[in-house]
């Protein structure tokens, strides 16, 4: 039993250690377009540009990221992001 618990503990530590922070995900995936506004992407921190998008609702924005929208390819540049990570990235870029 102790071995099983230790195994689960190590598994959770390993998963947590491999999970990227929002900033790391942003730097790896979003910054290419959202730091410069390339291809019409709203710039990170440009609240005026993000406001009409945010009014559509987070579910719509996540759907756009997953399916692609205008010049953004499906998944953006993060093909292995979860919906929760997409939400966190969007929130990060809107501030």
Buried (B, 14 or more C-beta within 10 A) or exposed (E): EEEEEEEEEEEEEEEEEEEBEBEEBBEEBBBBBBBEEEEEBBBBEBEEBBEEBBEEEBEEBBBBBBEEBEEBEEBBBBEEBEEEBBBBBBBBBBE
